[in-house]
């Protein structure tokens, strides 16, 4: 894990997405996970974190960047807001 990137849904980046849709049009896209499955998944994901990031009082920085696609979208929204 080298860092995270914030972007828009249609902007594909290297790496694995951290957020996945769970509902669309008010309907669940998949059945709920059992608590045991959630516990197992969380334990597995925690083990993937570098040791220094597992502590509750972690001090090392973890880079989070904003993709150009998201910056462009924000700029477009700003332009629309100032026109109206």
C-alpha positions in Angstrom: 0.0 0.0 0.0 1.6 3.2 -1.2 -1.3 5.6 -1.1 -4.9 6.3 -2.1 -6.3 8.3 -5.0 -9.6 10.1 -4.9 -11.3 10.2 -8.4 -14.6 9.8 -10.1 -16.3 6.5 -10.8 -15.5 6.4 -14.5 -11.8 7.3 -14.1 -10.0 4.0 -13.9 -6.7 4.0 -11.9 -4.1 1.4 -11.1 -4.8 -0.6 -8.0 -8.0 -1.9 -6.4 -11.0 0.3 -5.7 -11.7 0.8 -2.0 -15.4 1.8 -2.5 -17.9 -0.3 -4.3 -21.6 0.4 -4.9 -24.0 -1.5 -2.6 -27.3 0.1 -3.6 -28.8 1.4 -6.9 -32.2 2.9 -7.3 -33.0 2.1 -3.6 -32.2 -1.6 -4.0 -29.3 -3.7 -2.7 -27.0 -5.0 -5.4 -26.0 -8.1 -3.4 -27.2 -9.9 -0.2 -25.9 -8.7 3.1 -22.7 -10.4 4.3 -22.9 -12.4 7.5 -21.0 -11.0 10.6 -18.6 -13.9 10.4 -17.8 -13.0 6.8 -17.3 -9.3 7.6 -15.0 -10.2 10.6 -12.9 -12.5 8.3 -12.7 -9.9 5.6 -11.7 -7.1 8.0 -9.0 -9.3 9.7 -7.6 -10.1 6.3 -7.6 -6.5 5.2 -5.9 -5.3 8.4 -3.1 -7.8 7.9 -2.4 -6.2 4.5 -1.7 -2.8 6.2 1.9 -2.0 6.8 2.7 -2.6 10.5 3.2 1.2 11.3 -0.4 1.9 10.0 -2.0 -0.8 12.2 -1.5 1.0 15.5 -4.4 3.2 16.8 -1.9 6.0 17.3 -0.2 5.7 14.0 2.1 8.6 13.2 3.4 8.0 9.7 1.8 9.9 6.9 -0.2 8.0 4.2 -0.4 9.9 0.9 -3.9 10.6 -0.5 -4.0 12.4 -3.8 -6.7 13.8 -6.0 -6.9 12.6 -9.6 -7.0 15.2 -12.4 -10.5 13.9 -13.4 -11.9 14.8 -9.9 -10.1 18.2 -10.0 -11.5 18.9 -13.4 -15.0 18.0 -12.2 -14.7 20.3 -9.2 -13.5 23.1 -11.5 -16.5 22.6 -13.8 -18.9 22.7 -10.8 -17.2 25.9 -9.5 -17.6 27.5 -13.0 -21.3 26.6 -13.1 -21.9 27.9 -9.6 -20.3 31.3 -10.5 -22.3 31.6 -13.7 -25.7 31.2 -12.0 
